[in-house]
Amino acid sequence: MTQTLTEEQVWQALKEVMDPEIPVVSLVDLGVVRDVQVEGDRVTVTMTPTFSGCPALAVMQQALREKVLALGAAEVEVRTVLEPAWSSDWIRPEAREKLRKFGLAPPPVHGGELNIALEEPVACPYCGSYNTALKNSFGSTLCRAIYYCNACQQPFEQFKPL
């Protein structure tokens, strides 16, 4: 006899699925995983990628599917929804600190006021100085920008406010 999975068990397991591009935060921490539904031995995970054309989308879907199957689900559907579009405001506070410790400046919480967020100074994740300069709007991934800290002379990336 198999035990029925609960939504809480699935959520807890999904907290272990790390972002393939930022291995210190989970897809749950980033707010990419939006919903979990359990109906008997069938589980549906709904996700919204940070960008609709995210190159890691298939990797994330497979990792989520495998994690839930490992819990004992007979069938797992990973649904991708693009509306509402993912927002950097969905990043959990504890994940913002993990990003900073990783050397990636977290985005400001903007509440939809992106023009204001894009004009805000960016603190260096290494020394905390706001004496930083944008060097390139495009970093190693679509969701990052490259900055330079004039105080500690360290280059770094910022997770863009989206």
DSSP file (Angstrom, degrees, kcal/mol; ACC not computed):
  #  RESIDUE AA STRUCTURE BP1 BP2  ACC     N-H-->O    O-->H-N    N-H-->O    O-->H-N    TCO  KAPPA ALPHA  PHI   PSI    X-CA   Y-CA   Z-CA
    1    1 A M              0   0    0      0, 0.0     2,-0.3     0, 0.0     0, 0.0   0.000 360.0 360.0 360.0 130.4    0.0    0.0    0.0
    2    2 A T        -     0   0    0      1,-0.0     2,-0.3    70,-0.0    70,-0.0  -0.708 360.0-120.3 -97.2 146.7    1.4    3.4   -1.0
    3    3 A Q        -     0   0    0     -2,-0.3     2,-0.3     1,-0.1    -1,-0.0  -0.648  30.6-113.7 -83.7 138.7    1.0    6.5    1.1
    4    4 A T        -     0   0    0     -2,-0.3     2,-0.1     1,-0.1    37,-0.1  -0.534  31.2-122.7 -72.7 133.1   -0.8    9.4   -0.5
    5    5 A L        -     0   0    0     35,-0.5     2,-0.3    -2,-0.3    35,-0.2  -0.428  22.0-145.6 -72.2 149.1    1.5   12.4   -1.2
    6    6 A T     >  -     0   0    0     -2,-0.1     4,-1.9     1,-0.1     5,-0.2  -0.792  23.2-116.7-110.1 159.7    0.5   15.8    0.3
    7    7 A E  H  > S+     0   0    0     -2,-0.3     4,-2.9     1,-0.2     5,-0.2   0.898 116.7  56.4 -58.9 -40.1    1.1   19.2   -1.2
    8    8 A E  H  > S+     0   0    0      1,-0.2     4,-2.6     2,-0.2    -1,-0.2   0.903 105.3  50.6 -60.8 -42.2    3.4   20.0    1.8
    9    9 A Q  H  > S+     0   0    0      2,-0.2     4,-2.1     1,-0.2    -1,-0.2   0.904 112.2  47.5 -61.7 -41.1    5.6   17.0    1.0
   10   10 A V  H  X S+     0   0    0     -4,-1.9     4,-2.6     2,-0.2    -2,-0.2   0.940 111.6  49.5 -66.7 -46.8    5.9   18.1   -2.6
   11   11 A W  H  X S+     0   0    0     -4,-2.9     4,-1.3     1,-0.2    -2,-0.2   0.921 110.9  50.8 -57.4 -44.8    6.7   21.7   -1.7
   12   12 A Q  H  < S+     0   0    0     -4,-2.6     3,-0.3     1,-0.2     4,-0.2   0.911 112.1  46.8 -61.1 -42.2    9.3   20.5    0.7
   13   13 A A  H >< S+     0   0    0     -4,-2.1     3,-1.8     1,-0.2    -1,-0.2   0.896 108.1  55.5 -66.2 -39.9   10.9   18.3   -1.9
   14   14 A L  H >< S+     0   0    0     -4,-2.6     3,-1.7     1,-0.3    14,-0.5   0.739  91.7  71.9 -68.4 -21.5   10.8   21.0   -4.5
   15   15 A K  T 3< S+     0   0    0     -4,-1.3    -1,-0.3    -3,-0.3    -2,-0.2   0.649  93.6  58.5 -65.0 -12.8   12.8   23.4   -2.2
   16   16 A E  T <  S+     0   0    0     -3,-1.8     2,-1.0    -4,-0.2    -1,-0.3   0.487  79.7  97.8 -94.1  -5.0   15.7   21.1   -3.0
   17   17 A V    <   -     0   0    0     -3,-1.7    10,-2.6    -4,-0.2    11,-0.4  -0.749  68.0-153.4 -87.8 105.6   15.6   21.7   -6.7
   18   18 A M  B     -A   26   0A   0     -2,-1.0     8,-0.3     8,-0.3    -2,-0.1  -0.424  23.0 -98.6 -82.1 152.7   18.2   24.3   -7.3
   19   19 A D        -     0   0    0      6,-3.1     3,-0.2     3,-0.6     6,-0.2  -0.512  30.0-136.7 -65.0 130.7   18.2   26.8  -10.1
   20   20 A P  S    S+     0   0    0      0, 0.0    -1,-0.1     0, 0.0    -2,-0.1   0.738 102.7  40.0 -66.3 -20.4   20.6   25.5  -12.8
   21   21 A E  S    S+     0   0    0      1,-0.2    -2,-0.1    35,-0.0    -3,-0.0   0.656 125.1  34.5-100.4 -19.1   22.2   28.9  -13.3
   22   22 A I  S >  S-     0   0    0     -3,-0.2     3,-1.9     3,-0.2    -3,-0.6  -0.747  70.7-173.2-134.2  84.8   22.3   30.0   -9.6
   23   23 A P  T 3  S+     0   0    0      0, 0.0    -5,-0.1     0, 0.0    -1,-0.1   0.416  74.4  68.1 -69.4   3.5   23.0   26.9   -7.6
   24   24 A V  T 3  S+     0   0    0      2,-0.1     2,-0.4    -6,-0.1    75,-0.0   0.516  97.5  55.6 -97.5  -5.1   22.5   28.5   -4.2
   25   25 A V  S <  S-     0   0    0     -3,-1.9    -6,-3.1    -6,-0.2    -3,-0.2  -0.965  76.9-131.3-128.5 145.6   18.8   29.2   -4.6
   26   26 A S  B  >  -A   18   0A   0     -2,-0.4     4,-1.9    -8,-0.3    -8,-0.3  -0.426  27.5-112.1 -87.2 165.9   16.0   26.8   -5.3
   27   27 A L  T  4>S+     0   0    0    -10,-2.6     5,-1.8   -13,-0.4     6,-1.5   0.788 122.8  52.8 -66.0 -27.3   13.3   27.3   -7.9
   28   28 A V  T >45S+     0   0    0    -14,-0.5     3,-1.2   -11,-0.4    -1,-0.2   0.921 106.2  52.6 -70.8 -45.1   10.9   27.7   -5.0
   29   29 A D  T 345S+     0   0    0      1,-0.3    63,-2.7   -14,-0.1    66,-0.2   0.870 109.6  49.8 -56.0 -38.7   13.1   30.4   -3.5
   30   30 A L  T 3<5S-     0   0    0     -4,-1.9    -1,-0.3    61,-0.2    -2,-0.2   0.598 113.1-118.6 -78.3 -10.7   13.1   32.3   -6.8
   31   31 A G  T < 5S+     0   0    0     -3,-1.2    -3,-0.2    -4,-0.4    17,-0.1   0.627  79.8 124.3  81.0  12.2    9.3   32.1   -7.1
   32   32 A V      < +     0   0    0     -5,-1.8    16,-2.6    -6,-0.2     2,-0.7   0.890  59.9  69.5 -71.3 -40.0    9.6   30.1  -10.3
   33   33 A V  E     +B   47   0B   0     -6,-1.5    14,-0.3    14,-0.2     3,-0.1  -0.722  64.2 173.0 -79.9 117.8    7.4   27.3   -8.8
   34   34 A R  E     +     0   0B   0     12,-2.9     2,-0.3    -2,-0.7    13,-0.2   0.788  53.7   2.7 -99.2 -33.1    4.0   28.9   -8.6
   35   35 A D  E     -B   46   0B   0     11,-1.6    11,-2.8     2,-0.0     2,-0.4  -0.997  48.1-157.0-158.1 151.9    1.6   26.1   -7.5
   36   36 A V  E     -B   45   0B   0     -2,-0.3     2,-0.4     9,-0.2     9,-0.2  -1.000  12.4-175.6-132.5 132.0    1.4   22.4   -6.6
   37   37 A Q  E     -B   44   0B   0      7,-2.4     7,-2.7    -2,-0.4     2,-0.5  -0.997   5.6-164.6-129.7 131.1   -1.7   20.3   -6.9
   38   38 A V  E     +B   43   0B   0     -2,-0.4     2,-0.4     5,-0.2     5,-0.2  -0.967  11.1 173.8-117.4 124.6   -1.9   16.7   -5.7
   39   39 A E  E >   -B   42   0B   0      3,-3.1     3,-1.7    -2,-0.5     2,-0.4  -0.858  67.7 -60.5-128.8  95.1   -4.8   14.5   -6.9
   40   40 A G  T 3  S-     0   0    0     -2,-0.4   -35,-0.5     1,-0.3    -1,-0.0  -0.545 119.4 -17.5  67.2-120.4   -4.2   10.9   -5.6
   41   41 A D  T 3  S+     0   0    0     -2,-0.4    33,-2.0   -37,-0.1    34,-1.7   0.184 120.7  94.5-103.2  16.9   -1.0    9.8   -7.1
   42   42 A R  E <   -Bc  39  75B   0     -3,-1.7    -3,-3.1    32,-0.2     2,-0.4  -0.923  55.0-169.6-109.5 132.4   -1.0   12.5   -9.8
   43   43 A V  E     -Bc  38  76B   0     32,-2.5    34,-2.7    -2,-0.4     2,-0.5  -0.972   8.6-163.7-125.2 135.0    0.9   15.8   -9.2
   44   44 A T  E     -Bc  37  77B   0     -7,-2.7    -7,-2.4    -2,-0.4     2,-0.5  -0.980   5.6-168.2-117.3 124.5    0.8   18.9  -11.2
   45   45 A V  E     -Bc  36  78B   0     32,-2.9    34,-2.9    -2,-0.5     2,-0.5  -0.952   7.3-156.5-110.5 127.0    3.6   21.5  -10.7
   46   46 A T  E     +Bc  35  79B   0    -11,-2.8   -12,-2.9    -2,-0.5   -11,-1.6  -0.900  17.0 177.6-106.6 131.4    3.0   24.9  -12.2
   47   47 A M  E     -Bc  33  80B   0     32,-2.9    34,-2.7    -2,-0.5   -14,-0.2  -0.937  23.3-158.0-132.8 154.1    6.0   27.1  -13.0
   48   48 A T        -     0   0    0    -16,-2.6    34,-0.1    -2,-0.3    32,-0.1  -0.965  24.0-139.3-128.9 113.4    6.8   30.5  -14.5
   49   49 A P        -     0   0    0      0, 0.0    37,-0.6     0, 0.0     3,-0.1  -0.268  23.2-113.7 -69.5 160.5   10.3   30.9  -15.8
   50   50 A T  S    S+     0   0    0      1,-0.2     2,-0.3    35,-0.1    38,-0.1   0.835 105.9  19.8 -63.2 -32.1   12.2   34.2  -15.3
   51   51 A F  S >  S-     0   0    0      1,-0.1     3,-1.7    34,-0.1    -1,-0.2  -0.988  77.8-128.0-134.1 145.3   12.1   34.7  -19.0
   52   52 A S  T 3  S+     0   0    0     -2,-0.3    -1,-0.1     1,-0.3    -2,-0.1   0.818 114.0  44.7 -62.4 -28.9    9.7   33.1  -21.6
   53   53 A G  T 3  S+     0   0    0     -3,-0.0    -1,-0.3    -4,-0.0    -3,-0.0   0.011  80.4 158.1-102.0  27.6   12.8   32.1  -23.6
   54   54 A C    X   -     0   0    0     -3,-1.7     3,-1.6     1,-0.2     4,-0.3  -0.308  38.0-146.6 -55.9 123.4   14.8   30.9  -20.7
   55   55 A P  T 3  S+     0   0    0      0, 0.0     3,-0.3     0, 0.0     4,-0.2   0.691  97.0  55.9 -68.2 -16.2   17.5   28.5  -22.0
   56   56 A A  T 3> S+     0   0    0      1,-0.2     4,-2.6     2,-0.1     5,-0.2   0.327  75.2 106.0 -95.1   7.2   17.3   26.4  -18.8
   57   57 A L  H <> S+     0   0    0     -3,-1.6     4,-2.7     1,-0.2     5,-0.2   0.915  80.3  45.3 -55.7 -50.2   13.5   25.8  -19.1
   58   58 A A  H  > S+     0   0    0     -3,-0.3     4,-2.3    -4,-0.3    -1,-0.2   0.877 113.0  51.6 -64.0 -37.1   13.8   22.1  -20.1
   59   59 A V  H  > S+     0   0    0     -4,-0.2     4,-2.3     2,-0.2    -1,-0.2   0.917 111.6  47.0 -64.6 -43.7   16.4   21.4  -17.4
   60   60 A M  H  X S+     0   0    0     -4,-2.6     4,-2.5     2,-0.2     5,-0.2   0.930 111.6  50.4 -64.2 -45.8   14.2   23.0  -14.8
   61   61 A Q  H  X S+     0   0    0     -4,-2.7     4,-2.4    -5,-0.2    -2,-0.2   0.923 112.7  46.7 -58.3 -45.6   11.1   21.1  -15.9
   62   62 A Q  H  X S+     0   0    0     -4,-2.3     4,-2.8     2,-0.2    -1,-0.2   0.903 111.3  50.9 -65.5 -41.8   13.0   17.8  -15.9
   63   63 A A  H  X S+     0   0    0     -4,-2.3     4,-2.0     2,-0.2    -1,-0.2   0.906 112.2  46.9 -63.7 -41.4   14.5   18.4  -12.5
   64   64 A L  H  X S+     0   0    0     -4,-2.5     4,-2.0     2,-0.2     5,-0.2   0.936 113.3  48.7 -63.9 -46.3   11.0   19.2  -11.0
   65   65 A R  H  X S+     0   0    0     -4,-2.4     4,-2.5    -5,-0.2    -2,-0.2   0.934 112.1  48.3 -59.1 -48.7    9.5   16.1  -12.6
   66   66 A E  H  X S+     0   0    0     -4,-2.8     4,-2.1     1,-0.2    -1,-0.2   0.878 109.2  53.4 -62.1 -39.0   12.3   13.8  -11.4
   67   67 A K  H  X S+     0   0    0     -4,-2.0     4,-0.6    -5,-0.2    -1,-0.2   0.908 112.3  43.5 -64.3 -42.0   12.0   15.2   -7.8
   68   68 A V  H ><>S+     0   0    0     -4,-2.0     5,-1.4     1,-0.2     3,-0.7   0.882 111.5  53.2 -73.2 -38.0    8.3   14.5   -7.6
   69   69 A L  H ><5S+     0   0    0     -4,-2.5     3,-1.5     1,-0.2    -1,-0.2   0.882 103.3  58.8 -61.8 -36.7    8.6   11.1   -9.2
   70   70 A A  H 3<5S+     0   0    0     -4,-2.1    -1,-0.2     1,-0.3    -2,-0.2   0.747  97.6  61.2 -64.7 -22.9   11.2   10.2   -6.6
   71   71 A L  T <<5S-     0   0    0     -3,-0.7    -1,-0.3    -4,-0.6    -2,-0.2   0.661 128.4 -96.6 -76.0 -15.5    8.6   11.0   -3.9
   72   72 A G  T < 5 +     0   0    0     -3,-1.5    -3,-0.2    -4,-0.5    -2,-0.1   0.493  69.4 153.2 113.0   5.9    6.4    8.2   -5.3
   73   73 A A      < -     0   0    0     -5,-1.4    -1,-0.3     1,-0.1   -31,-0.2  -0.447  36.6-150.3 -66.1 140.7    4.0   10.0   -7.6
   74   74 A A  S    S+     0   0    0    -33,-2.0     2,-0.4     1,-0.3   -32,-0.2   0.809  81.7  19.8 -79.8 -31.8    2.8    7.9  -10.5
   75   75 A E  E     -c   42   0B   0    -34,-1.7   -32,-2.5    -7,-0.1     2,-0.4  -0.999  65.6-171.2-143.5 134.9    2.3   10.8  -12.8
   76   76 A V  E     -c   43   0B   0     -2,-0.4     2,-0.5   -34,-0.2   -32,-0.2  -0.991   2.0-170.1-131.2 126.4    3.8   14.3  -12.8
   77   77 A E  E     -c   44   0B   0    -34,-2.7   -32,-2.9    -2,-0.4     2,-0.7  -0.968   6.7-161.0-111.9 127.7    2.8   17.1  -15.1
   78   78 A V  E     -c   45   0B   0     -2,-0.5     2,-0.4   -34,-0.2   -32,-0.2  -0.925  14.3-163.2-108.2 108.5    5.0   20.3  -15.1
   79   79 A R  E     -c   46   0B   0    -34,-2.9   -32,-2.9    -2,-0.7     2,-0.6  -0.735   6.6-151.5 -93.3 136.7    3.0   23.1  -16.5
   80   80 A T  E     -c   47   0B   0     -2,-0.4     2,-0.4   -34,-0.2   -32,-0.2  -0.942  15.3-176.7-108.6 122.8    4.6   26.3  -17.7
   81   81 A V        -     0   0    0    -34,-2.7    -2,-0.0    -2,-0.6   -35,-0.0  -0.941  16.8-170.4-118.3 142.6    2.6   29.4  -17.5
   82   82 A L        +     0   0    0     -2,-0.4    -1,-0.1     1,-0.1     4,-0.1   0.450  52.8 106.9-110.1  -4.5    3.7   32.8  -18.8
   83   83 A E  S    S+     0   0    0      1,-0.2     2,-0.2     2,-0.1    -1,-0.1  -0.992  78.4  30.5-127.3 127.0    0.9   34.9  -17.4
   84   84 A P  S    S-     0   0    0      0, 0.0    -1,-0.2     0, 0.0     3,-0.1   0.580 106.2-124.3 -69.3 154.1    1.4   36.7  -15.1
   85   85 A A        -     0   0    0     -2,-0.2    -2,-0.1     1,-0.1    -3,-0.1  -0.343  34.6 -92.2 -63.9 147.0    5.0   37.1  -16.2
   86   86 A W        -     0   0    0    -37,-0.6     2,-0.4    -4,-0.1    -1,-0.1  -0.286  43.6-157.7 -58.8 144.2    7.5   36.2  -13.5
   87   87 A S    >   -     0   0    0    -56,-0.1     3,-2.2    -3,-0.1     4,-0.2  -0.977  25.8-132.4-126.8 141.0    8.6   39.2  -11.4
   88   88 A S  G >  S+     0   0    0     -2,-0.4     3,-1.4     1,-0.3    -1,-0.1   0.677 104.8  75.5 -64.4 -15.0   11.8   39.5   -9.4
   89   89 A D  G 3  S+     0   0    0      1,-0.2    -1,-0.3    20,-0.0    20,-0.1   0.711  82.9  68.3 -65.3 -18.9    9.5   40.6   -6.5
   90   90 A W  G <  S+     0   0    0     -3,-2.2     2,-0.3   -60,-0.1    -1,-0.2   0.583  72.2 110.0 -77.8  -9.8    8.6   36.9   -6.2
   91   91 A I  S <  S-     0   0    0     -3,-1.4   -61,-0.2    -4,-0.2   -62,-0.1  -0.526  76.3-119.9 -68.5 126.8   12.1   36.1   -4.9
   92   92 A R    >>  -     0   0    0    -63,-2.7     4,-1.7    -2,-0.3     3,-0.7  -0.326  17.7-115.9 -67.6 149.1   11.8   35.2   -1.2
   93   93 A P  H 3> S+     0   0    0      0, 0.0     4,-1.5     0, 0.0     5,-0.1   0.876 116.1  52.6 -54.1 -41.6   13.7   37.4    1.3
   94   94 A E  H 3> S+     0   0    0      1,-0.2     4,-1.6     2,-0.2     5,-0.1   0.828 107.4  53.2 -66.4 -29.0   16.0   34.5    2.4
   95   95 A A  H <> S+     0   0    0     -3,-0.7     4,-2.5   -66,-0.2    -1,-0.2   0.846 102.0  58.6 -72.3 -33.8   16.9   33.9   -1.3
   96   96 A R  H  X S+     0   0    0     -4,-1.7     4,-2.1     1,-0.2    -2,-0.2   0.903 107.4  47.1 -60.5 -40.6   17.9   37.5   -1.7
   97   97 A E  H  X S+     0   0    0     -4,-1.5     4,-2.5     2,-0.2    -1,-0.2   0.888 109.9  52.7 -68.7 -38.7   20.4   37.1    1.0
   98   98 A K  H  X S+     0   0    0     -4,-1.6     4,-1.5     2,-0.2    -2,-0.2   0.897 108.6  51.3 -62.2 -40.1   21.7   33.8   -0.5
   99   99 A L  H  X>S+     0   0    0     -4,-2.5     5,-2.7     2,-0.2     4,-0.6   0.933 109.9  49.1 -61.2 -46.4   22.1   35.7   -3.8
  100  100 A R  H ><5S+     0   0    0     -4,-2.1     3,-1.4     1,-0.2    -2,-0.2   0.926 110.7  49.2 -60.4 -46.2   24.2   38.4   -2.1
  101  101 A K  H 3<5S+     0   0    0     -4,-2.5    -1,-0.2     1,-0.3    -2,-0.2   0.791 106.8  57.4 -64.5 -27.1   26.4   35.9   -0.4
  102  102 A F  H 3<5S-     0   0    0     -4,-1.5    -1,-0.3     2,-0.2    -2,-0.2   0.616 125.2-104.6 -75.7 -14.1   26.9   34.2   -3.7
  103  103 A G  T <<5S+     0   0    0     -3,-1.4    54,-0.8    -4,-0.6     2,-0.6   0.620  85.4 120.3  96.8  16.9   28.2   37.5   -5.1
  104  104 A L  E   < -d  157   0C   0     -5,-2.7    -1,-0.3    -6,-0.2    54,-0.2  -0.957  64.4-128.7-117.1 114.2   25.1   38.4   -7.1
  105  105 A A  E     -d  158   0C   0     52,-2.5    54,-2.9    -2,-0.6    19,-0.1  -0.428  27.7-128.1 -63.3 125.2   23.5   41.6   -6.1
  106  106 A P        -     0   0    0      0, 0.0    17,-0.2     0, 0.0    -1,-0.1  -0.394  24.5-106.7 -72.9 153.2   19.8   40.9   -5.5
  107  107 A P        -     0   0    0      0, 0.0    53,-0.1     0, 0.0     2,-0.1  -0.437  36.5-105.0 -75.1 153.2   17.2   43.1   -7.3
  108  108 A P        -     0   0    0      0, 0.0     2,-0.5     0, 0.0   -20,-0.1  -0.435  33.5-107.6 -71.2 153.0   15.2   45.7   -5.4
  109  109 A V        +     0   0    0      1,-0.1   -20,-0.0    -2,-0.1   -19,-0.0  -0.737  45.3 172.9 -77.5 126.2   11.6   44.9   -4.5
  110  110 A H    >   -     0   0    0     -2,-0.5     3,-2.1    -3,-0.0    -1,-0.1   0.582  31.8-139.9-119.1 -14.1    9.8   47.3   -6.9
  111  111 A G  T 3  S-     0   0    0      1,-0.3    -2,-0.1     2,-0.0     3,-0.1   0.780  79.8 -50.0  57.9  26.6    6.1   46.5   -6.6
  112  112 A G  T 3  S+     0   0    0      1,-0.1     2,-1.5     2,-0.0    -1,-0.3   0.345 110.8 119.1  94.9  -6.9    5.7   47.0  -10.4
  113  113 A E    <>  +     0   0    0     -3,-2.1     4,-2.0     1,-0.2     3,-0.3  -0.552  30.4 161.7 -90.5  71.0    7.5   50.4  -10.5
  114  114 A L  H  >  +     0   0    0     -2,-1.5     4,-2.7     1,-0.2     5,-0.2   0.836  66.2  60.0 -65.6 -34.6   10.3   49.1  -12.8
  115  115 A N  H  > S+     0   0    0     -3,-0.2     4,-0.8     1,-0.2    -1,-0.2   0.917 109.6  43.7 -59.9 -41.6   11.4   52.6  -13.9
  116  116 A I  H >> S+     0   0    0     -3,-0.3     4,-0.9     1,-0.2     3,-0.6   0.921 113.2  51.6 -67.4 -44.2   12.2   53.5  -10.4
  117  117 A A  H >< S+     0   0    0     -4,-2.0     3,-0.6     1,-0.2    -2,-0.2   0.874 107.2  52.8 -61.7 -38.8   13.9   50.1   -9.7
  118  118 A L  H 3< S+     0   0    0     -4,-2.7    -1,-0.2     1,-0.2    -2,-0.2   0.734 109.7  49.5 -71.5 -20.8   16.1   50.5  -12.7
  119  119 A E  H << S+     0   0    0     -4,-0.8    -1,-0.2    -3,-0.6    -2,-0.2   0.589  87.0 107.0 -91.9 -11.8   17.3   53.9  -11.6
  120  120 A E  S << S-     0   0    0     -4,-0.9     2,-0.0    -3,-0.6    -3,-0.0  -0.383  79.3-106.8 -68.1 142.9   18.1   52.8   -8.0
  121  121 A P        -     0   0    0      0, 0.0     2,-0.5     0, 0.0    -1,-0.1  -0.379  32.6-128.2 -66.2 150.7   21.8   52.5   -7.1
  122  122 A V        -     0   0    0      8,-0.2     2,-0.3    10,-0.1    10,-0.1  -0.889  14.2-135.6-107.3 127.1   23.1   49.0   -6.8
  123  123 A A        -     0   0    0     -2,-0.5     7,-0.2   -17,-0.2     6,-0.1  -0.606  24.9-112.9 -80.8 137.8   25.0   47.9   -3.7
  124  124 A C     >  -     0   0    0      5,-2.8     4,-1.7    -2,-0.3   -20,-0.1  -0.523  17.7-143.8 -66.1 129.4   28.1   45.8   -4.2
  125  125 A P  T  4 S+     0   0    0      0, 0.0    -1,-0.1     0, 0.0   -22,-0.1   0.662  96.4  50.0 -71.7 -13.3   27.4   42.3   -2.8
  126  126 A Y  T  4 S+     0   0    0    -23,-0.1   -22,-0.0    28,-0.1    -2,-0.0   0.890 131.2   6.9 -90.9 -45.5   31.0   42.1   -1.5
  127  127 A C  T  4 S-     0   0    0      2,-0.1    -4,-0.0     0, 0.0    -1,-0.0   0.547  90.3-122.5-118.1 -10.6   31.5   45.4    0.4
  128  128 A G     <  +     0   0    0     -4,-1.7     2,-0.1     1,-0.3    -5,-0.0   0.418  58.8 147.4  85.5  -2.3   28.0   47.0    0.4
  129  129 A S        -     0   0    0     -6,-0.1    -5,-2.8     1,-0.1    -1,-0.3  -0.351  44.4-153.9 -68.6 145.6   29.2   50.2   -1.3
  130  130 A Y  S    S+     0   0    0     -7,-0.2     2,-2.2     1,-0.1    -8,-0.2   0.325  70.6 105.7 -96.1   4.7   26.8   52.0   -3.5
  131  131 A N        +     0   0    0    -10,-0.1    19,-2.8     2,-0.0    20,-0.6  -0.479  56.6 130.7 -82.0  68.2   29.7   53.5   -5.4
  132  132 A T  E     -E  149   0C   0     -2,-2.2     2,-0.4    17,-0.2    17,-0.2  -0.824  44.8-150.8-124.3 159.3   29.1   51.2   -8.3
  133  133 A A  E     -E  148   0C   0     15,-2.4    15,-2.0    -2,-0.3     2,-0.4  -0.996  21.1-120.1-135.6 136.9   28.7   51.6  -12.0
  134  134 A L  E     +E  147   0C   0     -2,-0.4    13,-0.3    13,-0.2     3,-0.1  -0.613  30.7 174.6 -71.2 125.9   26.8   49.7  -14.7
  135  135 A K  E     +     0   0C   0     11,-3.0     2,-0.3    -2,-0.4    12,-0.2   0.726  67.8   3.7-104.1 -31.8   29.2   48.2  -17.2
  136  136 A N  E     -E  146   0C   0     10,-1.8    10,-2.8     1,-0.1    -1,-0.4  -0.932  53.5-144.5-157.6 131.9   26.9   46.2  -19.3
  137  137 A S  S    S+     0   0    0     -2,-0.3     2,-0.5     8,-0.2    23,-0.1   0.614  91.9  64.1 -70.5 -11.4   23.1   45.7  -19.3
  138  138 A F        +     0   0    0      7,-0.1     7,-0.3     8,-0.1     4,-0.1  -0.961  65.8 174.7-121.1 119.9   23.6   42.1  -20.3
  139  139 A G        -     0   0    0      5,-2.5     7,-0.1     2,-0.8     6,-0.1   0.013  58.4 -57.0 -99.9-151.2   25.5   39.7  -18.0
  140  140 A S  S    S+     0   0    0      5,-0.1     2,-0.3     3,-0.1     5,-0.0   0.701 125.4  25.4 -69.6 -19.5   26.1   35.9  -18.2
  141  141 A T  S >  S-     0   0    0      1,-0.0     3,-1.7     3,-0.0    -2,-0.8  -0.899  92.3-102.1-135.1 167.9   22.4   35.3  -18.4
  142  142 A L  T 3  S+     0   0    0     -2,-0.3    -2,-0.0     1,-0.3    -3,-0.0   0.784 118.5  56.1 -60.1 -27.8   19.4   37.3  -19.6
  143  143 A C  T 3  S+     0   0    0     -5,-0.1    17,-2.7    16,-0.1     2,-0.3   0.224  99.3  74.7 -94.3  16.6   18.4   38.1  -16.1
  144  144 A R  E <   - F   0 159C   0     -3,-1.7    -5,-2.5    15,-0.3     2,-0.3  -0.935  55.3-162.3-129.9 152.6   21.7   39.7  -15.0
  145  145 A A  E     - F   0 158C   0     13,-2.0    13,-2.5    -2,-0.3     2,-0.5  -0.933  25.2-118.9-126.4 153.4   23.6   42.9  -15.6
  146  146 A I  E     +EF 136 157C   0    -10,-2.8   -11,-3.0    -2,-0.3   -10,-1.8  -0.812  34.2 175.4 -99.8 130.3   27.3   43.5  -15.0
  147  147 A Y  E     -EF 134 156C   0      9,-3.6     9,-2.4    -2,-0.5     2,-0.4  -0.804  20.3-143.7-124.3 166.1   28.5   46.2  -12.5
  148  148 A Y  E     -EF 133 155C   0    -15,-2.0   -15,-2.4    -2,-0.3     2,-0.6  -1.000  13.2-138.8-132.1 134.2   31.8   47.4  -11.2
  149  149 A C  E  >  -E  132   0C   0      5,-2.0     4,-1.2    -2,-0.4     5,-0.3  -0.831   8.4-165.8 -93.7 119.5   32.4   48.5   -7.6
  150  150 A N  T  4 S+     0   0    0    -19,-2.8   -18,-0.1    -2,-0.6    -1,-0.1   0.712  86.0  55.8 -74.7 -20.7   34.6   51.6   -7.4
  151  151 A A  T  4 S+     0   0    0    -20,-0.6    -1,-0.2     1,-0.1   -19,-0.1   0.957 125.9  15.1 -77.8 -53.4   35.1   51.1   -3.7
  152  152 A C  T  4 S-     0   0    0      2,-0.1    -2,-0.2   -23,-0.0    -1,-0.1   0.441  97.3-127.7-102.7  -1.1   36.5   47.5   -3.6
  153  153 A Q     <  +     0   0    0     -4,-1.2    -3,-0.2     1,-0.2    -5,-0.0   0.812  60.0 142.2  60.3  34.6   37.3   47.3   -7.3
  154  154 A Q        -     0   0    0     -5,-0.3    -5,-2.0     2,-0.0    -1,-0.2  -0.908  46.7-138.7-107.7 127.5   35.3   44.1   -7.7
  155  155 A P  E     + F   0 148C   0      0, 0.0     2,-0.3     0, 0.0    -7,-0.2  -0.564  34.1 164.6 -75.5 151.6   33.2   43.3  -10.8
  156  156 A F  E     - F   0 147C   0     -9,-2.4    -9,-3.6    -2,-0.2     2,-0.3  -0.976  31.4-119.0-157.9 166.8   29.9   41.7  -10.0
  157  157 A E  E     -dF 104 146C   0    -54,-0.8   -52,-2.5    -2,-0.3     2,-0.4  -0.835  17.0-148.2-110.5 152.1   26.5   40.9  -11.5
  158  158 A Q  E     -dF 105 145C   0    -13,-2.5   -13,-2.0    -2,-0.3     2,-0.6  -0.965  21.7-122.6-116.1 136.8   23.1   42.1  -10.4
  159  159 A F  E     - F   0 144C   0    -54,-2.9   -15,-0.3    -2,-0.4   -16,-0.1  -0.696  45.2-117.1 -71.0 118.7   19.9   40.0  -10.8
  160  160 A K        -     0   0    0    -17,-2.7     2,-0.5    -2,-0.6    -1,-0.1  -0.249  18.2-113.3 -63.6 142.6   17.9   42.5  -12.9
  161  161 A P              0   0    0      0, 0.0    -1,-0.1     0, 0.0   -52,-0.1  -0.676 360.0 360.0 -73.2 124.2   14.7   43.8  -11.4
  162  162 A L              0   0    0     -2,-0.5   -48,-0.1    -3,-0.0    -2,-0.1   0.325 360.0 360.0-128.3 360.0   11.9   42.4  -13.6
